[in-house]
Amino acid sequence: MIGAVILIDPQLQAMVDSFQQLESVLTQLGATYGTILALVLTLSIIPIQRAAEAWSPSIIRLYRRDRVTYVTFLALGLCCIASFLFAIRGLFSLPVSAVVVLSLALLGVNLDMLRWYHGHVWSLLNPVHAVSLALKETK
């Protein structure tokens, strides 16, 4: 919503386009994405540790090969790199207001991805899920 307001209102767009500290904001957003990535790493270790306590090594291998974790890491890593690349003024021929809107949208997507991944980790901690994964692998 904020992004739409920035892109629609010409005065606000001109004010954002004249913003000189964009590089530091985007660098901080990149650091935020790195922090989110560290949280995902921490969250991904919890089910593996729990599986090691309660289940056999085959379940640990199934959890270790979780594709959702790989895709989440990849998406967050790409957003982190993109934020640092956007911080380099002149690298892309986009107006500052478009970069700000895109960065805010990416931040929202990343926070939603973290929220969704947290739910995924909770499902991995469910013993029924571990048994269904083992059964699926066996079939």
Secondary structure per residue as TSV (DSSP state, phi and psi in degrees):
chain	resnum	aa	ss	phi	psi
A	1	M	-	360.0	-44.1
A	2	I	H	-62.8	-39.5
A	3	G	H	-62.6	-40.2
A	4	A	H	-65.0	-40.4
A	5	V	H	-63.5	-41.1
A	6	I	H	-63.5	-41.7
A	7	L	H	-76.1	-25.5
A	8	I	H	-85.6	-44.3
A	9	D	-	-79.9	114.3
A	10	P	H	-63.9	-35.7
A	11	Q	H	-66.8	-43.8
A	12	L	H	-66.4	-38.8
A	13	Q	H	-63.5	-42.3
A	14	A	H	-65.3	-37.6
A	15	M	H	-65.9	-42.3
A	16	V	H	-68.4	-38.7
A	17	D	H	-63.1	-27.1
A	18	S	T	-89.4	3.1
A	19	F	-	-67.3	122.3
A	20	Q	S	-92.1	-21.8
A	21	Q	-	-94.7	26.2
A	22	L	H	-60.4	-38.1
A	23	E	H	-59.8	-42.9
A	24	S	H	-69.5	-35.9
A	25	V	H	-64.5	-46.3
A	26	L	H	-68.2	-33.1
A	27	T	H	-65.2	-41.0
A	28	Q	H	-66.6	-37.0
A	29	L	H	-63.9	-40.3
A	30	G	H	-60.5	-39.7
A	31	A	H	-65.7	-36.2
A	32	T	H	-63.8	-43.1
A	33	Y	H	-62.8	-37.3
A	34	G	H	-63.8	-38.3
A	35	T	H	-65.6	-42.1
A	36	I	H	-62.1	-40.0
A	37	L	H	-61.6	-40.3
A	38	A	H	-65.6	-37.3
A	39	L	H	-63.9	-41.1
A	40	V	H	-64.1	-40.4
A	41	L	H	-60.2	-45.2
A	42	T	H	-63.5	-43.7
A	43	L	H	-65.2	-32.4
A	44	S	H	-73.9	-21.3
A	45	I	H	-79.3	-29.8
A	46	I	H	-58.7	-50.1
A	47	P	H	-65.9	-32.9
A	48	I	H	-66.5	-40.8
A	49	Q	H	-65.1	-42.9
A	50	R	H	-64.6	-39.4
A	51	A	H	-64.7	-36.3
A	52	A	H	-65.5	-31.9
A	53	E	H	-76.1	-36.0
A	54	A	H	-109.9	-20.6
A	55	W	S	-125.6	-179.0
A	56	S	-	-81.5	167.4
A	57	P	H	-60.6	-25.3
A	58	S	H	-66.3	-35.7
A	59	I	H	-67.3	-38.5
A	60	I	H	-60.7	-42.1
A	61	R	H	-63.5	-38.3
A	62	L	H	-63.9	-43.3
A	63	Y	H	-67.9	-36.4
A	64	R	H	-66.0	-29.3
A	65	R	T	-95.0	22.1
A	66	D	-	-63.8	115.1
A	67	R	H	-66.7	-32.7
A	68	V	H	-60.7	-39.8
A	69	T	H	-64.9	-43.2
A	70	Y	H	-61.4	-46.0
A	71	V	H	-65.3	-39.7
A	72	T	H	-63.4	-45.5
A	73	F	H	-59.7	-44.5
A	74	L	H	-63.0	-47.1
A	75	A	H	-63.6	-44.0
A	76	L	H	-68.0	-37.9
A	77	G	H	-64.4	-40.9
A	78	L	H	-65.9	-38.7
A	79	C	H	-65.9	-37.1
A	80	C	H	-63.3	-46.8
A	81	I	H	-64.3	-42.0
A	82	A	H	-61.4	-40.0
A	83	S	H	-63.7	-42.3
A	84	F	H	-67.2	-35.1
A	85	L	H	-69.7	-38.0
A	86	F	H	-64.4	-24.9
A	87	A	T	-70.3	-16.4
A	88	I	S	-84.9	106.9
A	89	R	T	-65.9	131.3
A	90	G	T	92.1	-8.0
A	91	L	S	-68.9	-38.9
A	92	F	S	-115.8	144.8
A	93	S	-	-90.5	53.8
A	94	L	-	-109.3	144.2
A	95	P	-	-65.8	153.8
A	96	V	H	-57.9	-39.3
A	97	S	H	-62.6	-37.9
A	98	A	H	-68.3	-37.7
A	99	V	H	-65.7	-40.6
A	100	V	H	-63.6	-45.6
A	101	V	H	-63.1	-44.6
A	102	L	H	-62.5	-40.7
A	103	S	H	-65.6	-41.2
A	104	L	H	-64.7	-39.5
A	105	A	H	-64.7	-42.8
A	106	L	H	-63.4	-37.3
A	107	L	H	-62.8	-44.1
A	108	G	H	-62.2	-42.4
A	109	V	H	-62.9	-42.1
A	110	N	H	-66.1	-40.1
A	111	L	H	-66.8	-38.7
A	112	D	H	-65.1	-38.2
A	113	M	H	-64.4	-40.3
A	114	L	H	-64.4	-42.4
A	115	R	H	-61.9	-44.6
A	116	W	H	-65.3	-41.4
A	117	Y	H	-65.5	-35.2
A	118	H	H	-59.2	-42.8
A	119	G	H	-63.3	-38.0
A	120	H	H	-62.8	-41.7
A	121	V	H	-63.5	-39.6
A	122	W	H	-62.1	-37.3
A	123	S	H	-68.3	-33.5
A	124	L	H	-67.3	-26.5
A	125	L	T	-78.9	-11.8
A	126	N	S	-74.0	124.3
A	127	P	H	-60.2	-32.0
A	128	V	H	-62.6	-36.7
A	129	H	H	-65.1	-40.2
A	130	A	H	-62.7	-43.0
A	131	V	H	-66.7	-40.7
A	132	S	H	-67.2	-35.7
A	133	L	H	-63.5	-43.8
A	134	A	H	-64.6	-41.2
A	135	L	H	-64.5	-43.1
A	136	K	H	-62.9	-41.9
A	137	E	H	-66.2	-37.3
A	138	T	H	-66.7	-39.8
A	139	K	-	-67.3	360.0
